[in-house]
Amino acid sequence: MIEYLPLKKITEKYASEIHEAVNRVVDSGWYLQGREVEAFEQEFSQYLGVPHCVSCGNGLDALTLIIRAFKAMCIMQEGDEIIVPANTYIASILSITENGLIPILVEPEEDTYEIDSSLIEQHITARTKAIMIVHLYGRNAYTPKIGELCNKYNLKLIEDCAQAHGLRRVQGSKVQGGVYQAYSFYPTKNLGALGDAGTVATDDKELADKVRALGNYGSGKKYVFDYQGRNSRIDEIQAAVLRVKLQHLDEDNAIRRKIADYYYQNISNPHVRLPKYTEENVYHVFPVAIDNRDAAQVCLKEQGIQTLIHYPIPPHRQKCWQDSAMESYINENIHLPITDRMAQQELSLPLSQVLTFDDAEYIVEKVNGIM
């Protein structure tokens, strides 16, 4: 079986370095808020070209803490609106609702899977405070139009970079309002830890300081609590592992690009629709659209190819919104045919830095044989 994402093999690729890093932490006797976390924040900040990185528990916390910090800075308040793509992992939307704000769902472009910037302006109201873009599947979601709208309406641009480690275009997405990026280091990510971890990257020192305090029980000084915060931190072992993997991120992404390029050049089945090709892509996921997706997945599995579906139930059709403010918004305002169609057609092919070209050739052969 060709695994969709063989995490054990990915970790084994740098096993000796990882073991050395973990042992270094164990031998140090310091396991939280120590030198490894500080070093990783500095190294990731330098890698991104953004002055402040604040580590936290996971990607959802990173997004949530950004919005929570905006509330603490009196830039946002409950009842305000944030525009967000309709086709995203639910964490993007949960970060908004958890803060008491309203997510305004906007359809994607069908050939890019990213938010359709031409549809955003019609959703902007007096309550709109930010546009959240999601670099879904490792594809660049930023467009000059989005930057223009942020500047025109004085909106913050929040970037969900959970699937975009190493996406260089992210650094070019700065608008007048500043850089506000949330990263997840869930093990399956291009830059993955051995557990949950996340980071906020920003050029806004005030926001960075508030995020750090909010993630530390609301405390910026020991036993002094200025906010009702939470416990959201990464430990020294995760930081040490991430420091190792960060050194190899560009190399790993280059391998992913070569595999993806092979798919683009050789998948010729007219029933399998590939997303628009762009060079601004780190290929966290390689999605294709197939009308008979479920049958195709079964067929590929029978031929020894494991695939995944991202995401079979779109956020606006999840039961979690029942008996909430979101329920009436969804029932009264939502018509998202493109998002619904993507949920029914999307299939993710195997793609990783340890996938061999022999395996890629076999995958292409079988995908081309799907009817």
PyMOL commands that set and color helices and strands:
alter all, ss='L'
color gray80, all
select helices_A, chain A and resi 7-12+15-28+35-48+59-72+90-97+117-119+121-123+136-138+144-153+168-173+205-214+236-246+249-266+293-302+315-317+319-321+325-333+337-345+357-368
alter helices_A, ss='H'
color red, helices_A
select strands_A, chain A and resi 52-56+81-85+102-106+128-134+156-160+180-184+198-202+219-221+224-225+272-273+286-290+346-349
alter strands_A, ss='S'
color yellow, strands_A
deselect
rebuild
show_as cartoon
